[in-house]
Every structure is written in structure tokens, then in C-alpha cells.
Amino acid sequence: MTTPAFDDIPETALAWHREGRGAALATVIETWGSAPRPVGSQLAISGDGAIAGSVSGGCVEGAVVVEAADMIATSAREAKLLEFGVSDDEAFAVGLACGGRIAVLVEPIGSALPDTLLSELVEARAARRPVAYLVDAEAGQRRLAGPEEEGLPARFRADRSGFLEDGRTFAGIHNPPLRMVVVGAVHIAQPLVVMARLAGYAPELIDPREAFGSAERFPGEALSHDYPDEVLARVPPDARTAVVTLSHDPKIDDPAILAALRSDCFYLGCLGSTRTHAKRMDRLRPQVGDAALARIHAPVGLDIGSRSPAEIAISIMAEVTGALRRGD
């Protein structure tokens, strides 16, 4: 198995531009009805016809590529806004029940979209720094902004690109890829890392007990046999990270919990009964205090009557999703 690749469309467009092939970046900036791809979806087009990404699932890609190729060939200085109606037949072909309309902004790199600005965007993404690409659709001005700027915090939390309240500024949200740190290579971890990957996370499994965290039990997974606090010190959890402790061994779980509580992780869940968790709270309270301990979800997962390891993993992923999307 492989971990999910970070969507690298801006990186691809910049690389093609720097190679002298010419490039344009197409972005879905608005949709109506049952559009095939969400707002913010991107397609990179090179001057020699290569493409990466998608703006429609296939039903209007050809027309976007033709327009982009013409803009690259003629050294167009301005971006172009394209609007497409997606018929019911075309929508059905890409898995939708009915059609809709989409608006796609095509920006040639180096002219409409300055390569210096695109380079800054790529650098921010590489550094796992959340950033918004703002375009004034009327004046054509472009800049980058952080999640603290007015009108953007909720969009970053929801991963939602779109027009701001002024109706003219499009915000393309570029969040770091999701990460899930699973501490304890127990039976529950086996379905959990698979489900996490399907949900768009890059799972990392930590267990100093090599017999548990073996390649045979977790083929293709990112495994570490160091203690969790050592691993999390090297790559601290950020606001796009979920931490789940499953080992049931305080020598392994407690260091991970303390590291997570001192980080910006958006979710921390810990396996164990109510009684086990009460003992855990007593052990950790002198080190971090009650306010920090209140961040812990325990017993981990939503109470859906789970029994098997796979069912418990489902309950964990449901709770993690609620924390990410609703701030639960």
C-alpha cells in the first residue's frame, strides 16, 4: 500500500514553466447545480499538451486544454474565465445524477499568474503552511494570505475554496495534507490505517515493540519503532494532524499524549475504558492541567456499539471526521 500523494498540481505547473515548456493553471472558481468537481479543483496544462489534475472529471477537460494551449502559444497576458454547462448525460458519465454549470479560471504561468507568486505558494505548501491564493476577479490582482485573515478562518477549517463576501475575491484554499499518527500497532490499528488512507490521511504508525509494529502485520505502512515523544519531536503534530493512542501501555501512550497536548493537533483520541481514562487523567494532570486534558477524546471513537476492531476503527474515523469538519 502507498500513502496518498499530496495534490501537486501547482507544483507541476511551476515545474513545466521552469522547464520552458509553458504552462497554465485552470481552477474551478464557481459551480451551479450538480457540478462534477468541487470549487478549488485544479488542472495544470503544459504548452506541449501534458495535463495533470482535473476540473470536471473528464466532461469539459478537452475544451479547457484547447483554450489553455492557445493562451500559452499566444503568450496571453490576461487570465480567461470559461463557463461550461454539464449535460445530464455528461454528468451521469462521471457519476452524477444530473448536470450543472461550472466556471473555470485559466491563468497562464509567468504572465497572468506571476511565477514568483506561484513559487511562494509552492514553498508554503512544502512547508505545511496553510495559505490562500486570492484573486480579485474584477481587477485581476493576486496575492497570498494566511488563515488568520478576515473571512478565511472558516474556509480553512472546512477546506472550502470560493468567493468571499465581497463577491469579487476568489479564495483558493491550500491546506497541508491530513496526517494521522497512530500510537500502538494493535489489532484496531490494522483497519484504522487503511480507513485513514481512504479518508485522505497519510497514516504513521508508532510502536517501539517491533513484534507488534512489524512489516508483516502492516505491509507497506510507515512504521517507527522509536518512542512516540521522540518521533513527534522530530515532526510535531500541527493543525492538520490527528493523534490516536491505542497501545494501552502508559509507557508508550502517555509520552504521545503529552506531546500531542503540547501541539496544535486538531484531534487526540485515547483507547481505554472510562476507568482507565480516569487513571490516565490522574497521571497526566500534574504535568499539563485540566484545561489541556479536556482536549482528549476518551474512550476513543463515537459510541455506536462497536465490538470488532474494524467497527472500533469506523467509530474512530467518524469522531476524527467530526473534529475536523465541525470542530467537535
VOSE-976609 format. One record per residue (C-alpha): residue number from 1; x negated, y, z. Coordinates in steps of 0.02 Angstrom, whole numbers, plus 50000, padded with zeros to 5 digits. Example, Ala and Ser with C-alpha at 12.3 -4.5 7.8 and 13.67 -1.06 7.14 Angstrom:
! residues 2
1/49385/49775/50390
2/49316/49947/50357
This chain:
! residues 328
1/50000/50000/50000
2/49947/50179/49973
3/49991/50335/50067
4/50095/50467/49975
5/49993/50588/49872
6/50014/50771/49912
7/50109/50855/49770
8/49963/50927/49672
9/50050/51023/49532
10/49971/51194/49572
11/49801/51110/49589
12/49822/51025/49420
13/49873/51186/49333
14/49723/51279/49406
15/49604/51140/49354
16/49668/51142/49175
17/49649/51331/49168
18/49471/51323/49234
19/49428/51189/49106
20/49476/51310/48969
21/49625/51207/48911
22/49753/51341/48950
23/49893/51309/49073
24/50063/51366/49130
25/50164/51330/49286
26/50352/51306/49272
27/50457/51320/49430
28/50642/51288/49462
29/50698/51450/49543
30/50887/51428/49546
31/51016/51292/49519
32/51204/51283/49499
33/51307/51126/49515
34/51227/50955/49514
35/51051/51001/49455
36/50931/50855/49433
37/50787/50931/49532
38/50790/51047/49684
39/50736/51228/49686
40/50547/51240/49702
41/50511/51089/49592
42/50365/51120/49476
43/50293/51064/49310
44/50116/51101/49252
45/50087/51112/49064
46/49917/51120/48979
47/49877/51203/48813
48/49842/51032/48736
49/50009/50957/48786
50/49972/50870/48951
51/50104/50882/49087
52/50115/50845/49274
53/50267/50855/49385
54/50449/50882/49340
55/50582/51017/49336
56/50731/50913/49282
57/50697/50728/49294
58/50672/50725/49105
59/50825/50807/49028
60/50751/50980/48990
61/50564/50948/49009
62/50538/50947/48820
63/50610/51121/48797
64/50507/51190/48942
65/50348/51113/48871
66/50381/51190/48699
67/50409/51363/48774
68/50256/51349/48885
69/50145/51288/48744
70/50198/51437/48637
71/50162/51558/48780
72/49990/51483/48807
73/49950/51486/48620
74/50002/51668/48601
75/49916/51723/48763
76/50081/51787/48832
77/50057/51917/48968
78/50228/51901/49047
79/50323/51760/49127
80/50482/51694/49045
81/50644/51644/49129
82/50731/51496/49047
83/50908/51438/49085
84/50975/51267/49041
85/51143/51183/49053
86/51129/51000/49102
87/51270/50900/49022
88/51363/50762/49113
89/51279/50632/49002
90/51105/50702/49035
91/51139/50713/49221
92/51201/50533/49226
93/51040/50476/49142
94/50938/50545/49287
95/51053/50475/49421
96/51181/50614/49449
97/51369/50603/49436
98/51393/50769/49346
99/51296/50908/49263
100/51247/51084/49310
101/51129/51225/49264
102/50951/51265/49311
103/50840/51419/49293
104/50655/51389/49264
105/50519/51521/49278
106/50371/51487/49162
107/50209/51576/49210
108/50051/51565/49104
109/49898/51549/49217
110/49773/51690/49207
111/49897/51818/49141
112/50072/51817/49216
113/50006/51716/49364
114/49830/51778/49408
115/49709/51635/49429
116/49640/51719/49586
117/49812/51712/49667
118/49838/51531/49615
119/49666/51491/49685
120/49715/51567/49853
121/49873/51461/49852
122/49773/51303/49816
123/49649/51345/49955
124/49790/51370/50081
125/49866/51202/50033
126/49698/51115/50050
127/49678/51189/50224
128/49853/51127/50275
129/49906/51308/50298
130/50090/51340/50260
131/50110/51475/50130
132/50249/51551/50024
133/50223/51608/49845
134/50332/51763/49823
135/50385/51829/49653
136/50485/51987/49626
137/50593/51931/49479
138/50628/52110/49427
139/50460/52197/49450
140/50352/52043/49418
141/50246/52071/49573
142/50170/51917/49656
143/50091/51883/49824
144/50069/51753/49960
145/50148/51760/50133
146/50142/51659/50293
147/50286/51580/50389
148/50294/51725/50511
149/50356/51850/50380
150/50535/51908/50396
151/50658/51796/50307
152/50538/51650/50291
153/50532/51553/50457
154/50694/51457/50425
155/50640/51418/50247
156/50476/51343/50306
157/50565/51237/50437
158/50687/51171/50307
159/50563/51157/50162
160/50685/51265/50064
161/50624/51371/49918
162/50742/51501/49846
163/50787/51684/49831
164/50777/51792/49986
165/50920/51901/50046
166/50868/52044/49933
167/50922/51938/49784
168/50767/51977/49683
169/50622/51895/49775
170/50595/51710/49747
171/50500/51616/49883
172/50414/51455/49834
173/50381/51363/49997
174/50219/51263/50008
175/50213/51166/50169
176/50072/51046/50214
177/50114/50864/50183
178/50200/50774/50326
179/50093/50667/50439
180/50141/50533/50565
181/50020/50471/50696
182/50072/50303/50767
183/49980/50250/50926
184/49988/50065/50961
185/49985/49932/50825
186/50130/49835/50899
187/50268/49745/50804
188/50377/49901/50791
189/50234/49992/50704
190/50238/49872/50557
191/50409/49927/50488
192/50385/50104/50555
193/50234/50146/50448
194/50324/50080/50293
195/50480/50183/50331
196/50375/50336/50368
197/50291/50325/50199
198/50458/50304/50110
199/50517/50463/50200
200/50367/50561/50135
201/50245/50547/50280
202/50063/50497/50275
203/50056/50371/50419
204/49899/50348/50525
205/49887/50202/50646
206/49777/50212/50802
207/49739/50065/50916
208/49570/50029/50998
209/49624/49847/51012
210/49557/49778/50848
211/49658/49617/50864
212/49817/49724/50856
213/49762/49853/50730
214/49695/49731/50601
215/49698/49745/50413
216/49786/49577/50408
217/49933/49643/50509
218/49933/49814/50422
219/49867/49788/50245
220/49820/49949/50156
221/49856/50061/50305
222/49745/50199/50376
223/49681/50118/50537
224/49572/50187/50676
225/49501/50087/50822
226/49444/50240/50919
227/49542/50303/51068
228/49684/50420/51018
229/49614/50576/51102
230/49453/50556/51001
231/49548/50539/50838
232/49666/50684/50874
233/49519/50794/50925
234/49445/50769/50752
235/49609/50803/50660
236/49727/50893/50781
237/49915/50874/50754
238/49995/51027/50676
239/50173/51085/50647
240/50195/50956/50509
241/50143/50809/50619
242/50246/50683/50715
243/50164/50579/50852
244/50238/50414/50910
245/50160/50312/51052
246/50204/50128/51057
247/50063/50035/51144
248/50148/50028/51316
249/49973/50042/51390
250/49941/50205/51486
251/49755/50195/51447
252/49799/50211/51262
253/49962/50308/51262
254/49925/50440/51394
255/49774/50519/51306
256/49876/50529/51146
257/50023/50608/51236
258/49913/50740/51318
259/49830/50781/51152
260/50000/50796/51067
261/50071/50906/51205
262/49924/51025/51182
263/49956/51035/50995
264/50089/51108/50881
265/50161/50938/50830
266/50348/50951/50794
267/50390/50783/50871
268/50322/50674/51010
269/50410/50510/51048
270/50357/50379/51175
271/50411/50198/51190
272/50469/50134/51359
273/50620/50118/51470
274/50690/50260/51574
275/50598/50189/51724
276/50434/50176/51628
277/50454/50354/51567
278/50484/50418/51744
279/50319/50341/51797
280/50237/50418/51644
281/50303/50590/51692
282/50234/50571/51868
283/50061/50528/51799
284/50055/50672/51675
285/50144/50811/51770
286/49989/50868/51867
287/49896/50892/51704
288/50023/50982/51594
289/50177/51029/51697
290/50363/51003/51672
291/50386/51126/51529
292/50265/51031/51419
293/50335/50862/51470
294/50508/50917/51414
295/50447/50903/51234
296/50436/50713/51247
297/50574/50608/51166
298/50589/50455/51278
299/50644/50321/51266
300/50590/50347/51086
301/50722/50347/50948
302/50907/50380/50938
303/51020/50270/51044
304/51102/50167/50906
305/51095/50000/50995
306/50934/49945/50909
307/50866/49774/50953
308/50743/49713/50822
309/50578/49802/50783
310/50647/49859/50615
311/50805/49930/50696
312/50699/50022/50826
313/50593/50092/50684
314/50753/50154/50599
315/50806/50241/50760
316/50634/50323/50774
317/50637/50387/50595
318/50812/50456/50621
319/50757/50552/50776
320/50599/50615/50690
321/50704/50675/50543
322/50821/50768/50660
323/50673/50853/50744
324/50601/50905/50576
325/50759/50965/50491
326/50863/51030/50636
327/50735/51063/50770
328/50819/50934/50883
